[in-house]
Amino acid sequence: MPIYTIGDLHLSFSENKPMSIFGENWEEHEEKIKKDWLEKVKDEDLVIIPGDFSWSTYLKDTYEDFKYLNNLPGKKLLLKGNHDYWWTTLKSMREFLKKNEFKNIDFIYNNAYEYENTIIAGTRGWTNLEETENDEKLNKREVLRLELSIKEGIKNFGENKEIIVFMHYPPITSNDLMQNKENEFIKIMKKYHIRKCYYAHLHSMSIKDAIEGEHFGINFKLVSADGLEFKLLKIK
């Protein structure tokens, strides 16, 4: 059964934040994604959404966005993005889903998920530039969360399974390549023999800055919605 991914849905069914202000290609992007999704995904398949799912500020206001997602086929796993201000605790979010009978959605948040003998792990990440003390602090926290997610996957599902990492922010930059620098995210992935990493966040003109392909023994791929032309990517 296949695994798909697409990031940055930026749904705003309860908010007045049309993504079309970022370019004509975002016009009715929800319908573009839905059309492609229905053509590809079956109920038994898995779809990972690495961040920026909803523009809502509070969890209670995400109902229509989660309803859209729940009505699509497949099991869905969400990671936190930089615009997911509604994101709270894992317990609160799961209670919200249960209360509203959204039964095919869950979250990756300091935990991991097993599907078809594959472990799904990940975290939001951060800018990876460490320009300020706060950036450095957040980077260190996200590195710890990535390792925690991976370790939880190994502990709960075994050591002899492929681990695929998902992040919202790019875990690798052009500076890393120019300096041949293995940043802390890369070091963690290499420590646990990760071979595939998918990330989102980059849009419009920033897409050209995406680092893709194999670097430091890891295959990286940008999966933001407009980076994929609003079509889900099959990764397994």
Secondary structure as the mmCIF struct_conf table of DSSP 4:
data_model
#
loop_
_struct_conf.conf_type_id
_struct_conf.id
_struct_conf.beg_label_comp_id
_struct_conf.beg_label_asym_id
_struct_conf.beg_label_seq_id
_struct_conf.end_label_comp_id
_struct_conf.end_label_asym_id
_struct_conf.end_label_seq_id
STRN STRN1 ILE A 3 THR A 5
STRN STRN2 GLY A 7 GLY A 7
STRN STRN3 LEU A 11 LEU A 11
TURN_TY1_P TURN_TY1_P1 PHE A 13 SER A 14
BEND BEND1 GLU A 15 ASN A 16
HELX_RH_3T_P HELX_RH_3T_P1 MET A 19 PHE A 22
HELX_RH_3T_P HELX_RH_3T_P2 GLU A 24 TRP A 26
TURN_TY1_P TURN_TY1_P2 GLU A 27 GLU A 28
HELX_RH_AL_P HELX_RH_AL_P1 HIS A 29 LYS A 40
TURN_TY1_P TURN_TY1_P3 ASP A 43 GLU A 44
STRN STRN4 LEU A 46 PRO A 50
BEND BEND2 GLY A 51 GLY A 51
STRN STRN5 SER A 54 SER A 54
BEND BEND3 THR A 57 TYR A 58
HELX_RH_3T_P HELX_RH_3T_P3 LEU A 59 THR A 62
HELX_RH_AL_P HELX_RH_AL_P2 TYR A 63 ASN A 70
TURN_TY1_P TURN_TY1_P4 ASN A 71 ASN A 71
BEND BEND4 LEU A 72 GLY A 74
STRN STRN6 LYS A 75 LEU A 79
TURN_TY1_P TURN_TY1_P5 ASN A 82 HIS A 83
TURN_TY1_P TURN_TY1_P6 TYR A 85 TRP A 86
HELX_RH_AL_P HELX_RH_AL_P3 LEU A 90 LYS A 99
TURN_TY1_P TURN_TY1_P7 ASN A 100 GLU A 101
BEND BEND5 ASN A 104 ASN A 104
STRN STRN7 ILE A 105 PHE A 107
BEND BEND6 TYR A 109 ASN A 110
STRN STRN8 TYR A 113 TYR A 115
TURN_TY1_P TURN_TY1_P8 GLU A 116 ASN A 117
STRN STRN9 THR A 118 THR A 123
BEND BEND7 ASN A 128 ASN A 128
BEND BEND8 THR A 132 THR A 132
HELX_RH_AL_P HELX_RH_AL_P4 GLU A 133 PHE A 157
BEND BEND9 GLU A 159 LYS A 161
STRN STRN10 GLU A 162 MET A 167
BEND BEND10 HIS A 168 TYR A 169
BEND BEND11 PRO A 171 PRO A 171
HELX_RH_AL_P HELX_RH_AL_P5 SER A 174 MET A 178
TURN_TY1_P TURN_TY1_P9 GLN A 179 ASN A 180
HELX_RH_AL_P HELX_RH_AL_P6 GLU A 184 LYS A 191
TURN_TY1_P TURN_TY1_P10 TYR A 192 HIS A 193
STRN STRN11 LYS A 196 TYR A 199
HELX_RH_3T_P HELX_RH_3T_P4 SER A 204 ASP A 209
STRN STRN12 GLY A 213 HIS A 215
TURN_TY1_P TURN_TY1_P11 PHE A 216 GLY A 217
STRN STRN13 ILE A 218 LEU A 222
STRN STRN14 SER A 224 SER A 224
TURN_TY1_P TURN_TY1_P12 ALA A 225 ALA A 225
HELX_RH_3T_P HELX_RH_3T_P5 ASP A 226 LEU A 228
TURN_TY1_P TURN_TY1_P13 GLU A 229 PHE A 230
HELX_LH_PP_P HELX_LH_PP_P1 LEU A 232 LEU A 232
STRN STRN15 LEU A 233 LYS A 234
#
